[in-house]
């Protein structure tokens, strides 16, 4: 279930602010690794995971490039406001569409 949410999150992120962005997918690495990569490249990050118990629960955590969890005081309220106002990013043309690529630190010199 997490993979469906991660795919949709990535599709939205590639067009952040209507610009072609490259989103790097770390796959199933631990959250600590995600935060380490986010800090090393100075880019925002999203952690998507599924919990089971009393039903299925998918959680999404958004982080700043410094690895700080987003909350209402540092950006989360603005994101919710954009979603509520149906101001989601869309590419203005095919050239403006971003990409999703697997994260390969060895082949990318440690950077995306």
C-alpha positions, -999 to +999 in steps of 0.1 A: +000+000+000+029+024+008+042+020-028+009+034-042+011+065-020+048+069-027+043+068-064+015+094-062+036+116-039+065+114-064+043+123-093+033+154-075+068+163-064+083+161-099+063+192-107+068+212-075+060+249-082+053+238-118+091+232-124+106+200-137+122+185-106+141+153-103+128+131-075+151+104-062+135+072-049+154+054-022+131+025-023+128+005+010+157+020+029+152+029+066+140+064+076+175+071+091+190+066+056+164+089+040+173+117+065+210+112+060+206+115+022+183+146+026+208+163+048+237+154+025+220+169-006+201+197+012+168+186-004+134+179+011+123+144+018+092+123+023+089+091+043+060+068+034+052+037+055+024+014+063+013+002+097-011-026+103-030-035+134-065-022+138-067-019+100-044-004+075-028+030+081-004+047+056+016+075+071+035+102+052+062+123+070+076+153+052+110+167+060+130+198+052+164+196+035+179+198+070+160+167+081+135+186+102+100+171+103+075+195+088+047+208+111+023+238+110+051+262+119+075+253+091+056+246+060+030+218+065+001+243+069+010+260+036+010+226+018-024+217+033-037+251+022-026+245-014-042+211-015-074+225+000-075+253-026-068+227-054-035+244-061-015+212-069+014+214-093+010+204-129+035+206-157+028+235-181+042+214-210+060+181-216+095+197-212+084+210-178+076+175-165+100+162-139+114+127-135+116+100-108+149+081-107+162+054-083+188+067-059+223+054-067+248+072-045+278+053-058+271+062-095+260+097-087+290+107-065+268+107-034+245+133-050+213+129-070 
